[in-house]
């Protein structure tokens, strides 16, 4: 059974079910409308017959009623009509979360809570819930701070004892400079990304100041600098120097720890004992001992930014033809030409942003689509003229930039690993080299010239080495070098863990005069303690096992590129937990800082012209909640 058709506009139409068309019965019209939808019929009457539409509305609002008899009142005069009320399933917690979501995820100002229209909605709900529920701009601001603090505490627990990768970048929005700091690691199933802070910068962006801000944020989460494995930044000199300063601080801290250990442990005896147990591996073990105690923090340059610099280098060769193409595009955007393009069904021309080569590629590609139009109109509008050789150069430029554009899109993935980036970069380089144009060769040369800043990096090569899909691209020299770096990394991981029970008892025995005196009186106990110390020292030196595990891994078969890397390493979680732990600490190396750029997009959204005076603490709290997806954005 169909629903009742009550739209009064239907009386002006006749519907033919066979043709599925409604014909307007208004004199002189006769327009046919497909279907019998009341909204479409009403829209036709409203647009084509406005007088009839107004009359129909008046008849609908003032229906003819039978007049009441003399001395009688209508029922309406003695009845009080109340608006229909509905019960809504809404808890105080849901109401508060909705208001919090408005000012964080949706970017609405706190003053929304005091707007008259919003109060008409919220006051009846608030009154029904009782006096314990109060919604206003002040307490919502306090709730945002509480939620942000809860998020920080949760992050502190989540990041405790892990080897972490940082991503940093700075930006300016509405005369406010900020530093965005993201942290990345693996949970065994994939890459996990979190925002630590979007901190206001109040001084010049020197490397010393930036490094001090990073240290302040780390202290806020009780993160030791020894936990930081890498810092990814753009190619800015101040950012690179800031990471270098952090690396120096970590190196000094590691050196101090080594000096302390040398005072309390007999390192020489440990090495000699290991050499006796593993005679065949004596030489590489001693070599590892000479380099093992060092910092692991490495500076990683953003691959997306480096690719952009490579393309910018190549575009300098095509600057003249791009300038001519830009002139043609601007002429195509003039009002009289736009009208002609629109009548002919063509798309509008695109004018690029000179500092964004993606837009330059799009501008040239759109010009090629409008080539026929430009050639036809050139006799009338000389500014649209380009020679045939110039059109060919534009076409070659578009073809040469296409692989780089595809690669840039791929580099924006949140789950991108170093091995996958290596494959993307290699494909971009190979696809560009296949093109025969001189400009394509120039692009390929610039890409190769820039790639050394990305590939000559211990952290990057280590991540590629632990990716069996791309490991074979590494040379034997790189492989041996990375085993040393991975050994250092393993030591850093071990140092983050609490000391084992044997080590703890050894320290307690050395620190307690009562226990020391008792042990000295018992010659057998003294001998046992020496053996225990030797055993625990050997156990704390894990390089023999981890290097042999890496050697065994390097001989395994290659994994197909289509296979999932994290599923591959999940097989080792039980059979080889040490190697699995090392891989999960190294593989999620961030090769781009695109996520920080996304954070700045949120900053621009939140820091609207009407909210430009937001307190820096409140702004940081809002962005922390929003960027960590507290409400599922």
TORFI-170617 format. One record per residue (C-alpha): chain; x, y, z. Coordinates in pm, 1 decimal. Example, Ala and Ser with C-alpha at 12.3 -4.5 7.8 and 13.67 -1.06 7.14 Angstrom:
<nuvexs>
[A [1230.0 -450.0 780.0]]
[A [1367.0 -106.0 714.0]]
</nuvexs>
This chain:
<nuvexs>
[A [0.0 0.0 0.0]]
[A [147.6 334.6 -109.8]]
[A [166.2 642.2 104.4]]
[A [-99.0 914.5 86.6]]
[A [-32.9 1176.6 -177.6]]
[A [-134.0 1497.4 -3.3]]
[A [59.9 1760.9 -198.5]]
[A [-204.0 2008.9 -324.7]]
[A [3.6 2086.1 -633.6]]
[A [-89.5 1750.2 -782.8]]
[A [-431.7 1886.9 -879.9]]
[A [-261.3 2095.7 -1148.8]]
[A [-111.5 1787.5 -1319.7]]
[A [-228.9 1476.7 -1497.9]]
[A [-9.8 1169.9 -1462.8]]
[A [34.0 909.0 -1737.5]]
[A [151.9 587.1 -1574.3]]
[A [244.6 430.6 -1909.6]]
[A [493.4 703.4 -2001.8]]
[A [573.0 788.0 -1637.1]]
[A [520.7 1158.5 -1705.7]]
[A [314.9 1431.3 -1539.6]]
[A [167.4 1699.7 -1768.0]]
[A [97.9 2049.7 -1637.4]]
[A [-272.3 2137.2 -1682.2]]
[A [-223.8 2510.0 -1635.7]]
[A [-354.4 2687.5 -1944.0]]
[A [-78.7 2759.9 -2193.4]]
[A [185.1 2547.0 -2020.3]]
[A [165.0 2173.7 -2096.4]]
[A [520.2 2098.7 -1979.3]]
[A [588.1 1731.6 -1910.2]]
[A [780.8 1628.8 -1600.0]]
[A [924.1 1281.8 -1559.4]]
[A [770.1 1092.0 -1269.3]]
[A [504.0 1195.8 -1020.0]]
[A [712.5 1323.2 -730.6]]
[A [528.6 1593.2 -536.3]]
[A [842.5 1796.8 -476.9]]
[A [921.0 1819.4 -848.2]]
[A [562.7 1916.5 -928.4]]
[A [559.9 2182.7 -657.7]]
[A [893.1 2320.5 -779.7]]
[A [751.1 2357.2 -1131.8]]
[A [445.7 2549.9 -1008.6]]
[A [664.9 2768.2 -787.1]]
[A [900.0 2862.6 -1071.6]]
[A [667.2 2879.1 -1372.0]]
[A [338.4 2982.2 -1207.6]]
[A [427.6 3181.8 -893.7]]
[A [83.3 3343.2 -860.4]]
[A [-86.7 3005.2 -863.9]]
[A [168.0 2879.3 -612.7]]
[A [96.6 3167.1 -369.9]]
[A [-278.0 3113.9 -399.9]]
[A [-240.8 2742.6 -329.1]]
[A [-35.9 2819.6 -18.5]]
[A [-299.1 3062.0 110.8]]
[A [-574.5 2806.9 55.1]]
[A [-365.9 2552.1 241.6]]
[A [-306.7 2784.0 538.0]]
[A [-671.0 2908.3 558.1]]
[A [-896.6 2613.6 477.4]]
[A [-1269.3 2676.4 452.4]]
[A [-1438.5 2594.0 780.3]]
[A [-1805.6 2553.1 847.4]]
[A [-1910.9 2863.6 1047.7]]
[A [-2026.1 2794.5 1398.8]]
[A [-2393.7 2843.0 1481.0]]
[A [-2496.2 3156.8 1664.9]]
[A [-2411.7 3138.1 2033.5]]
[A [-2180.8 2841.6 1984.0]]
[A [-1803.0 2832.7 2012.4]]
[A [-1571.1 2614.6 1815.1]]
[A [-1377.0 2341.1 1989.8]]
[A [-1051.3 2522.2 1911.5]]
[A [-1148.1 2813.8 2135.6]]
[A [-1170.3 2600.1 2449.5]]
[A [-879.3 2363.4 2381.2]]
[A [-520.0 2459.0 2439.9]]
[A [-297.4 2310.5 2171.1]]
[A [45.8 2209.5 2290.1]]
[A [333.7 2130.9 2053.2]]
[A [413.6 1764.5 2022.5]]
[A [701.1 1663.8 2246.1]]
[A [940.8 1378.1 2185.0]]
[A [1156.2 1183.0 2425.0]]
[A [1524.0 1170.8 2329.6]]
[A [1772.2 912.5 2458.8]]
[A [2057.1 1141.9 2563.4]]
[A [2287.0 1108.2 2862.4]]
[A [2482.3 1394.2 3023.6]]
[A [2808.3 1232.6 2909.7]]
[A [2689.2 1217.7 2549.6]]
[A [2582.1 1581.4 2564.9]]
[A [2922.4 1691.9 2696.4]]
[A [3107.8 1483.1 2438.3]]
[A [2897.6 1637.7 2162.0]]
[A [2983.4 1989.4 2280.7]]
[A [3351.6 1896.4 2305.3]]
[A [3339.6 1757.6 1953.9]]
[A [3192.5 2084.8 1829.3]]
[A [3489.6 2290.4 1950.0]]
[A [3763.7 2037.9 1862.0]]
[A [3674.6 1820.9 1563.7]]
[A [3426.4 2064.5 1407.8]]
[A [3632.1 2374.0 1485.1]]
[A [3349.9 2583.3 1632.5]]
[A [3434.3 2868.7 1873.5]]
[A [3366.4 2842.0 2245.0]]
[A [3126.1 3136.2 2209.6]]
[A [2887.4 2900.4 2028.9]]
[A [2781.8 2776.2 2372.8]]
[A [2639.3 3122.1 2448.6]]
[A [2465.9 3182.3 2114.3]]
[A [2090.9 3237.5 2147.7]]
[A [1999.4 2974.5 1890.3]]
[A [2217.6 2712.4 2056.9]]
[A [2074.2 2800.8 2400.0]]
[A [1721.7 2737.1 2268.4]]
[A [1833.8 2383.8 2191.3]]
[A [2050.8 2317.8 2493.0]]
[A [1856.2 2483.7 2777.4]]
[A [1551.6 2249.4 2769.0]]
[A [1785.7 1949.9 2759.5]]
[A [1996.3 2090.9 3040.2]]
[A [1688.5 2163.3 3255.8]]
[A [1555.7 1812.2 3201.9]]
[A [1886.3 1660.4 3313.9]]
[A [1897.6 1856.4 3637.0]]
[A [2125.5 2107.5 3801.2]]
[A [2428.9 1879.4 3784.0]]
[A [2462.5 1941.7 3409.4]]
[A [2587.3 2284.2 3302.1]]
[A [2694.8 2372.2 2950.9]]
[A [2867.6 2704.4 2888.0]]
[A [3181.7 2832.0 2718.5]]
[A [3383.2 2833.5 3039.6]]
[A [3329.6 2475.0 3150.5]]
[A [3360.9 2341.7 2793.4]]
[A [3702.2 2508.4 2776.7]]
[A [3792.5 2336.9 3103.7]]
[A [3667.8 2004.2 2967.6]]
[A [3892.0 2040.5 2660.6]]
[A [4192.1 2090.2 2889.6]]
[A [4094.5 1784.4 3095.4]]
[A [4052.0 1567.4 2785.8]]
[A [4387.0 1688.4 2650.5]]
[A [4558.1 1607.3 2980.1]]
[A [4402.0 1260.2 2980.5]]
[A [4533.2 1213.9 2626.0]]
[A [4883.2 1316.4 2736.4]]
[A [4878.2 1071.0 3026.5]]
[A [4758.2 796.7 2796.9]]
[A [5035.5 878.0 2549.6]]
[A [5294.6 881.8 2827.3]]
[A [5198.2 527.4 2924.2]]
[A [5180.2 419.8 2561.1]]
[A [5528.2 552.1 2475.4]]
[A [5706.4 439.8 2790.9]]
[A [6002.6 209.6 2726.7]]
[A [5977.8 229.9 2346.6]]
[A [6230.3 336.1 2087.0]]
[A [6061.3 628.5 1912.6]]
[A [6082.4 822.4 1585.9]]
[A [5997.8 1192.9 1581.2]]
[A [5877.5 1418.5 1300.6]]
[A [5908.6 1795.9 1332.0]]
[A [5820.3 2097.3 1120.6]]
[A [5731.7 2462.1 1172.1]]
[A [5466.1 2681.5 1015.4]]
[A [5315.0 3027.3 1044.3]]
[A [4940.7 3093.0 1048.0]]
[A [4780.4 3432.2 1113.5]]
[A [5106.1 3576.7 1247.7]]
[A [5151.1 3284.5 1488.2]]
[A [5445.9 3048.2 1450.3]]
[A [5416.3 2691.4 1574.0]]
[A [5628.9 2378.3 1588.0]]
[A [5451.6 2050.2 1518.4]]
[A [5593.8 1733.4 1675.5]]
[A [5468.1 1386.4 1583.4]]
[A [5586.8 1052.0 1716.1]]
[A [5582.5 725.6 1523.1]]
[A [5637.3 361.7 1619.0]]
[A [5498.6 16.7 1545.9]]
[A [5251.6 -184.9 1748.8]]
[A [5333.7 -503.1 1555.8]]
[A [5036.7 -468.1 1320.7]]
[A [5139.1 -148.9 1143.1]]
[A [5267.3 204.1 1187.6]]
[A [5118.8 406.3 1475.3]]
[A [5123.4 785.0 1450.7]]
[A [5053.4 1024.9 1737.8]]
[A [5074.9 1401.0 1783.6]]
[A [5276.4 1512.6 2084.8]]
[A [5231.3 1887.6 2051.9]]
[A [5169.4 2184.5 1825.6]]
[A [5367.6 2432.2 2031.5]]
[A [5369.9 2811.8 1989.3]]
[A [5712.7 2955.8 1904.6]]
[A [5783.6 3288.7 2071.9]]
[A [6145.7 3341.6 1963.8]]
[A [6352.7 3333.8 1645.3]]
[A [6355.0 2991.1 1483.4]]
[A [6716.8 2914.0 1560.7]]
[A [6838.7 2557.4 1588.3]]
[A [6909.7 2602.3 1959.1]]
[A [6558.7 2727.7 2030.3]]
[A [6390.8 2454.1 1824.6]]
[A [6593.5 2182.2 1997.2]]
[A [6503.0 2328.4 2338.0]]
[A [6130.9 2321.5 2249.1]]
[A [6161.1 1957.4 2142.1]]
[A [6333.1 1873.1 2471.0]]
[A [6056.7 2049.8 2667.2]]
[A [5790.5 1844.4 2489.3]]
[A [5981.7 1521.3 2554.4]]
[A [6010.2 1608.2 2923.4]]
[A [5635.1 1673.4 2933.0]]
[A [5580.0 1307.6 2837.0]]
[A [5869.5 1176.4 3050.4]]
[A [6046.4 1062.9 2733.0]]
[A [6421.7 1029.6 2762.7]]
[A [6630.7 1147.2 2468.4]]
[A [6784.5 798.0 2469.8]]
[A [6445.5 672.4 2347.8]]
[A [6465.1 881.2 2029.7]]
[A [6589.9 677.2 1733.7]]
[A [6543.0 933.2 1456.4]]
[A [6405.9 1279.0 1382.8]]
[A [6254.6 1346.1 1039.8]]
[A [6248.0 1705.2 917.4]]
[A [6255.5 1904.8 597.2]]
[A [6578.0 2028.6 440.2]]
[A [6578.2 2357.3 631.5]]
[A [6918.9 2440.7 777.3]]
[A [6777.9 2529.5 1119.1]]
[A [6585.6 2201.6 1142.2]]
[A [6884.8 1991.2 1040.9]]
[A [7108.4 2173.9 1288.7]]
[A [6847.4 2130.3 1563.9]]
[A [6847.7 1753.0 1506.5]]
[A [7226.8 1757.9 1509.7]]
[A [7220.1 1930.4 1849.6]]
[A [6980.8 1666.2 1984.2]]
[A [7210.6 1395.1 1850.3]]
[A [7508.5 1555.3 2026.1]]
[A [7315.7 1565.4 2353.9]]
[A [7230.0 1197.5 2318.8]]
[A [7590.3 1110.5 2234.8]]
[A [7719.3 1289.0 2545.0]]
[A [7460.5 1110.9 2760.1]]
[A [7562.5 772.1 2618.8]]
[A [7931.2 853.1 2671.7]]
[A [7864.6 943.5 3034.5]]
[A [7678.1 616.6 3088.0]]
[A [7965.0 421.7 2931.0]]
[A [8216.0 596.2 3156.1]]
[A [8007.6 501.0 3460.0]]
[A [7987.8 140.3 3346.3]]
[A [8364.3 121.5 3291.8]]
[A [8420.5 222.8 3652.8]]
[A [8201.1 -56.8 3788.9]]
[A [8256.1 -343.3 3541.2]]
[A [8564.2 -528.5 3420.1]]
[A [8506.0 -495.4 3047.5]]
[A [8832.6 -657.4 2943.8]]
[A [8757.9 -979.1 3127.6]]
[A [8413.3 -996.6 2967.0]]
[A [8554.0 -963.1 2615.8]]
[A [8823.7 -1219.2 2682.7]]
[A [8571.3 -1467.7 2815.8]]
[A [8339.6 -1425.1 2515.7]]
[A [8634.3 -1471.1 2283.2]]
[A [8716.9 -1800.8 2451.1]]
[A [8359.8 -1926.2 2416.3]]
[A [8323.5 -1822.7 2052.0]]
[A [8669.9 -1848.6 1902.9]]
[A [8552.0 -1839.8 1542.6]]
[A [8377.1 -1504.2 1596.0]]
[A [8650.6 -1335.9 1798.4]]
[A [8755.4 -1079.9 1535.3]]
[A [8408.4 -941.0 1445.4]]
[A [8310.4 -934.4 1813.8]]
[A [8610.6 -722.2 1904.3]]
[A [8535.7 -499.6 1608.3]]
[A [8179.3 -453.9 1730.4]]
[A [8304.8 -378.6 2080.1]]
[A [8507.7 -89.6 1943.5]]
[A [8200.3 81.3 1797.3]]
[A [7911.1 -54.5 1999.0]]
[A [7884.8 220.0 2256.0]]
[A [7744.6 511.7 2057.9]]
[A [7432.8 715.9 2002.9]]
[A [7170.3 594.9 1755.9]]
[A [6978.5 917.0 1690.1]]
[A [6986.9 998.1 1318.4]]
[A [6853.7 1289.1 1117.1]]
[A [6621.6 1180.7 834.3]]
[A [6534.2 1424.4 558.6]]
[A [6176.2 1434.4 433.2]]
[A [6158.2 1235.8 108.2]]
[A [5859.1 1430.1 -23.1]]
[A [6038.6 1761.1 29.4]]
[A [6357.5 1624.9 -127.9]]
[A [6164.5 1508.3 -434.0]]
[A [6009.5 1852.7 -463.2]]
[A [6356.1 2011.1 -452.2]]
[A [6475.3 1774.7 -726.6]]
[A [6183.8 1868.4 -952.0]]
[A [6234.3 2238.1 -876.7]]
[A [6597.3 2200.8 -985.1]]
[A [6490.3 2056.6 -1319.4]]
[A [6217.6 2316.2 -1377.4]]
[A [6480.8 2590.5 -1385.5]]
[A [6574.0 2458.3 -1730.2]]
[A [6214.2 2502.1 -1848.4]]
[A [6153.4 2842.2 -1687.5]]
[A [6111.2 3027.5 -2019.3]]
[A [5849.5 2795.2 -2168.0]]
[A [5666.3 2778.1 -1833.4]]
[A [5652.6 3158.8 -1824.0]]
[A [5498.4 3161.0 -2173.3]]
[A [5249.9 2890.9 -2075.9]]
[A [5155.2 3089.1 -1764.6]]
[A [5090.3 3394.5 -1980.7]]
[A [4859.0 3191.3 -2205.8]]
[A [4677.9 3045.9 -1902.3]]
[A [4618.4 3392.2 -1757.8]]
[A [4478.2 3510.6 -2091.6]]
[A [4247.6 3209.3 -2099.7]]
[A [4118.9 3312.4 -1756.5]]
[A [4009.5 3656.2 -1876.7]]
[A [3635.0 3711.1 -1866.5]]
[A [3564.9 3723.0 -2240.2]]
[A [3765.0 3405.2 -2311.0]]
[A [3607.4 3222.8 -2014.8]]
[A [3261.3 3291.6 -2159.7]]
[A [3364.3 3141.3 -2493.4]]
[A [3517.4 2836.8 -2324.1]]
[A [3202.2 2783.4 -2122.3]]
[A [2977.0 2802.3 -2428.6]]
[A [3195.8 2548.3 -2606.9]]
[A [3189.9 2311.2 -2309.0]]
[A [3561.6 2337.7 -2226.6]]
[A [3713.9 2340.5 -1878.9]]
[A [3867.7 2657.4 -1740.0]]
[A [4241.4 2711.5 -1760.3]]
[A [4453.5 2670.7 -1446.4]]
[A [4709.7 2926.7 -1331.0]]
[A [4984.7 2768.8 -1123.2]]
[A [5147.4 2873.3 -798.7]]
[A [5514.6 2926.5 -881.9]]
[A [5636.4 2753.9 -563.3]]
[A [5418.0 2443.0 -613.3]]
[A [5532.5 2235.6 -908.2]]
[A [5222.0 2015.4 -883.7]]
[A [5013.5 2314.3 -987.1]]
[A [5259.6 2383.3 -1271.5]]
[A [5206.8 2028.2 -1398.9]]
[A [4828.4 2072.8 -1376.5]]
[A [4846.7 2407.8 -1559.0]]
[A [5047.9 2260.8 -1847.3]]
[A [4824.2 1954.2 -1866.9]]
[A [4511.3 2171.9 -1890.9]]
[A [4678.5 2382.7 -2160.8]]
[A [4732.9 2068.9 -2367.7]]
[A [4361.0 1993.0 -2335.1]]
[A [4289.3 2345.1 -2466.2]]
[A [4553.2 2332.5 -2741.3]]
[A [4300.2 2314.6 -3026.0]]
[A [4104.1 2606.1 -2881.9]]
[A [4421.3 2815.8 -2848.1]]
[A [4528.3 2740.6 -3204.9]]
[A [4183.3 2832.2 -3338.7]]
[A [4164.9 3156.5 -3139.9]]
[A [4530.4 3262.4 -3182.5]]
[A [4463.0 3468.6 -3500.1]]
[A [4204.6 3669.8 -3304.0]]
[A [4383.7 3670.4 -2967.2]]
[A [4763.3 3674.6 -3028.2]]
[A [4838.3 3611.5 -2658.0]]
[A [4717.1 3252.6 -2704.9]]
[A [4982.9 3171.4 -2963.9]]
[A [5252.7 2911.1 -2899.5]]
[A [5474.6 2762.4 -3168.7]]
[A [5459.6 2392.6 -3249.4]]
[A [5797.7 2333.7 -3086.1]]
[A [5675.1 2509.8 -2772.5]]
[A [5363.1 2293.5 -2760.9]]
[A [5585.5 1985.9 -2796.1]]
[A [5805.3 2106.0 -2508.2]]
[A [5495.2 2155.8 -2293.0]]
[A [5385.3 1800.1 -2373.2]]
[A [5730.5 1659.2 -2288.2]]
[A [5732.5 1853.3 -1961.1]]
[A [5395.9 1708.0 -1857.1]]
[A [5512.4 1355.2 -1939.8]]
[A [5840.0 1401.9 -1751.0]]
[A [5668.9 1533.8 -1437.1]]
[A [5399.2 1266.6 -1423.8]]
[A [5611.1 992.5 -1252.2]]
[A [5721.2 1241.7 -985.6]]
[A [5361.6 1348.4 -926.9]]
[A [5249.4 986.8 -885.3]]
[A [5539.0 923.2 -646.6]]
[A [5447.8 1228.3 -438.2]]
[A [5093.2 1097.5 -395.1]]
[A [5226.0 758.2 -285.3]]
[A [5459.8 920.9 -32.7]]
[A [5160.4 1063.2 154.5]]
[A [5058.1 723.3 296.3]]
[A [5046.9 700.2 676.9]]
[A [5167.0 336.9 664.5]]
[A [5468.2 407.2 441.9]]
[A [5786.9 220.2 537.9]]
[A [6143.8 286.3 426.6]]
[A [6143.9 -17.3 197.3]]
[A [5822.1 88.7 27.3]]
[A [5961.2 438.8 -16.4]]
[A [6272.6 289.5 -176.9]]
[A [6050.6 108.4 -427.9]]
[A [5846.5 423.5 -499.6]]
[A [6159.0 634.9 -552.4]]
[A [6319.3 369.8 -774.1]]
[A [6005.8 337.7 -989.0]]
[A [5986.6 715.8 -1027.2]]
[A [6349.4 727.3 -1139.1]]
[A [6313.0 437.1 -1384.2]]
[A [5987.3 566.1 -1536.7]]
[A [6143.6 908.3 -1589.6]]
[A [6457.1 762.3 -1749.8]]
[A [6244.1 571.0 -2002.0]]
[A [6128.0 899.6 -2157.0]]
[A [6341.1 1021.8 -2445.8]]
[A [6301.9 1398.6 -2406.4]]
[A [6594.7 1615.6 -2287.9]]
[A [6381.4 1755.3 -2005.6]]
[A [6302.2 1402.9 -1879.9]]
[A [6674.5 1326.0 -1869.9]]
[A [6727.1 1645.2 -1670.3]]
[A [6458.4 1542.8 -1418.9]]
[A [6615.9 1198.1 -1382.2]]
[A [6958.6 1354.7 -1322.5]]
[A [6821.7 1587.5 -1054.2]]
[A [6644.3 1299.0 -879.6]]
[A [6965.1 1094.1 -869.9]]
[A [7164.8 1392.9 -747.9]]
[A [6928.1 1442.6 -454.1]]
[A [6879.7 1078.5 -354.6]]
[A [7217.0 1050.2 -181.7]]
[A [7090.4 1274.5 100.9]]
[A [6817.0 1016.3 163.3]]
[A [6993.5 685.5 102.7]]
[A [7325.5 756.0 277.8]]
[A [7168.0 726.4 619.9]]
[A [7220.4 450.5 876.4]]
[A [6860.4 454.4 997.7]]
[A [6723.0 436.8 642.9]]
[A [6954.3 157.3 526.4]]
[A [6883.8 -39.7 845.5]]
[A [6508.9 -19.1 779.8]]
[A [6561.4 -134.4 418.6]]
[A [6785.9 -418.8 539.7]]
[A [6506.7 -545.2 766.8]]
[A [6259.2 -532.4 477.4]]
[A [6309.1 -865.7 293.0]]
[A [6122.7 -728.3 -7.9]]
[A [6395.8 -473.1 -87.9]]
[A [6699.1 -597.8 110.4]]
[A [6876.4 -722.7 -204.3]]
[A [6926.5 -365.7 -328.2]]
[A [7187.9 -313.0 -55.9]]
[A [7553.9 -382.2 -123.0]]
[A [7758.3 -618.1 93.4]]
[A [7943.1 -322.0 240.8]]
[A [7615.7 -151.8 334.4]]
[A [7487.0 -474.0 489.1]]
[A [7791.8 -517.8 712.3]]
[A [7783.4 -151.6 813.1]]
[A [7416.6 -174.6 905.1]]
[A [7475.5 -475.5 1127.1]]
[A [7692.0 -249.0 1342.7]]
[A [7420.0 16.7 1349.9]]
[A [7156.9 -244.8 1432.6]]
[A [7373.8 -376.3 1712.7]]
[A [7392.1 -24.6 1857.6]]
[A [7017.6 1.1 1821.1]]
[A [6970.2 -330.0 2001.1]]
[A [7185.5 -207.2 2288.5]]
[A [6973.6 108.5 2305.4]]
[A [6660.2 -106.8 2323.1]]
[A [6812.7 -319.0 2596.9]]
[A [6909.2 -10.9 2796.7]]
[A [6546.8 103.5 2793.7]]
[A [6437.8 -213.2 2972.2]]
[A [6471.5 -262.9 3347.6]]
[A [6786.1 -450.5 3446.5]]
[A [6736.2 -820.0 3503.1]]
[A [6719.4 -967.0 3848.3]]
[A [7079.1 -1086.5 3846.4]]
[A [7210.2 -744.6 3757.8]]
[A [6990.3 -587.4 4021.7]]
[A [7111.8 -820.0 4293.2]]
[A [7471.2 -749.1 4191.3]]
[A [7423.6 -375.3 4226.7]]
[A [7246.8 -415.5 4559.6]]
[A [7528.9 -633.9 4688.7]]
[A [7787.0 -374.5 4589.8]]
[A [7585.0 -93.9 4747.3]]
[A [7497.7 -261.9 5078.1]]
[A [7782.1 -261.1 5334.6]]
[A [7608.9 -528.4 5543.9]]
[A [7584.1 -769.5 5252.5]]
[A [7941.6 -691.6 5143.2]]
[A [8077.7 -766.3 5487.8]]
[A [7881.9 -1092.6 5505.8]]
[A [8004.4 -1200.3 5164.1]]
[A [8368.8 -1126.4 5247.8]]
[A [8346.3 -1353.7 5551.2]]
[A [8222.3 -1640.6 5339.3]]
[A [8481.5 -1740.4 5080.8]]
[A [8241.9 -1966.9 4890.0]]
[A [7977.2 -1693.3 4874.5]]
[A [8241.6 -1454.8 4743.8]]
[A [8333.7 -1693.7 4462.8]]
[A [7967.7 -1744.5 4374.7]]
[A [7913.4 -1369.1 4354.9]]
[A [8207.7 -1333.9 4114.6]]
[A [8063.7 -1605.6 3891.9]]
[A [7721.4 -1440.9 3908.1]]
[A [7873.5 -1106.4 3808.2]]
[A [8058.0 -1262.9 3516.2]]
[A [7744.6 -1444.0 3399.4]]
[A [7523.4 -1136.2 3421.7]]
[A [7785.2 -925.6 3240.4]]
[A [7794.7 -1178.5 2959.4]]
[A [7415.6 -1180.2 2940.4]]
[A [7409.2 -803.1 2919.3]]
[A [7636.0 -815.1 2612.4]]
[A [7391.1 -946.0 2350.1]]
[A [7594.4 -876.8 2035.7]]
[A [7693.4 -1239.8 1972.9]]
[A [7334.1 -1358.7 1948.6]]
[A [7188.1 -1055.1 1771.6]]
[A [7463.5 -1046.8 1506.6]]
[A [7423.5 -1417.9 1438.3]]
[A [7048.0 -1367.1 1409.3]]
[A [7103.1 -1087.0 1159.3]]
[A [7343.4 -1307.9 962.6]]
[A [7084.5 -1583.5 948.5]]
[A [6812.0 -1340.3 845.1]]
[A [7025.8 -1192.6 564.8]]
[A [7047.1 -1536.5 400.9]]
[A [6671.0 -1591.2 388.1]]
[A [6478.5 -1580.9 61.6]]
[A [6337.6 -1257.6 -74.1]]
[A [5978.7 -1169.5 11.3]]
[A [5748.7 -1073.5 -275.1]]
[A [5672.1 -702.7 -300.8]]
[A [5298.7 -766.6 -268.9]]
[A [5338.8 -937.6 71.3]]
[A [5265.9 -754.7 396.4]]
[A [5584.5 -670.2 586.4]]
[A [5429.2 -670.4 933.3]]
[A [5264.9 -1008.6 877.4]]
[A [5604.1 -1143.5 774.4]]
[A [5767.8 -1027.2 1096.8]]
[A [5473.3 -1146.5 1307.1]]
[A [5596.1 -1502.1 1243.1]]
[A [5910.7 -1419.5 1441.2]]
[A [5728.2 -1285.5 1746.5]]
[A [5737.4 -1626.9 1917.3]]
[A [6022.7 -1813.4 1748.2]]
[A [6268.6 -1522.7 1749.9]]
[A [6142.3 -1247.0 1981.8]]
[A [6472.4 -1053.1 1994.0]]
[A [6495.7 -1010.4 1617.2]]
[A [6123.9 -933.1 1602.3]]
[A [6161.2 -661.8 1865.9]]
[A [6455.9 -508.0 1682.5]]
[A [6266.7 -509.0 1351.8]]
[A [5956.8 -349.0 1503.3]]
[A [6176.9 -74.4 1648.3]]
[A [6353.3 5.3 1318.7]]
[A [6104.9 -63.3 1036.6]]
[A [5850.5 216.3 1110.1]]
[A [6112.6 483.5 1027.1]]
[A [5921.6 790.9 899.7]]
[A [6069.6 895.3 564.1]]
[A [5838.1 1195.9 531.0]]
[A [5684.8 1450.8 766.5]]
[A [5361.4 1480.2 567.8]]
[A [5157.5 1413.0 882.4]]
[A [5293.2 1732.5 1038.3]]
[A [5177.0 1922.4 729.2]]
[A [4830.4 1777.0 788.9]]
[A [4850.8 1904.2 1145.1]]
[A [4908.9 2252.1 1007.1]]
[A [4596.2 2215.3 792.5]]
[A [4403.6 2152.1 1114.1]]
[A [4573.6 2454.9 1267.0]]
[A [4449.4 2671.3 981.2]]
[A [4099.7 2527.8 1025.4]]
[A [4089.7 2585.0 1401.9]]
[A [4267.6 2921.1 1399.1]]
[A [4005.3 3100.4 1190.3]]
[A [3999.7 3483.0 1169.4]]
[A [3744.8 3494.4 1451.8]]
[A [3960.9 3269.8 1673.3]]
[A [4305.3 3416.4 1604.1]]
[A [4334.8 3535.2 1965.5]]
[A [4302.1 3186.0 2115.0]]
[A [4525.9 3127.6 2414.3]]
[A [4829.2 2919.2 2313.5]]
[A [4757.4 2656.5 2581.2]]
[A [4393.9 2621.8 2472.9]]
[A [4497.9 2604.2 2107.0]]
[A [4747.7 2327.8 2181.1]]
[A [4485.1 2133.2 2379.2]]
[A [4230.8 2159.1 2097.0]]
[A [4480.4 2043.4 1834.7]]
[A [4606.4 1759.1 2053.1]]
[A [4254.0 1621.1 2092.6]]
[A [4166.0 1672.8 1726.9]]
[A [4486.8 1532.3 1576.2]]
[A [4494.4 1224.0 1797.2]]
[A [4145.1 1140.7 1673.8]]
[A [3980.0 1138.2 2013.7]]
[A [3643.5 1154.0 1841.5]]
[A [3716.3 937.9 1539.8]]
[A [3794.0 1207.5 1284.6]]
</nuvexs>
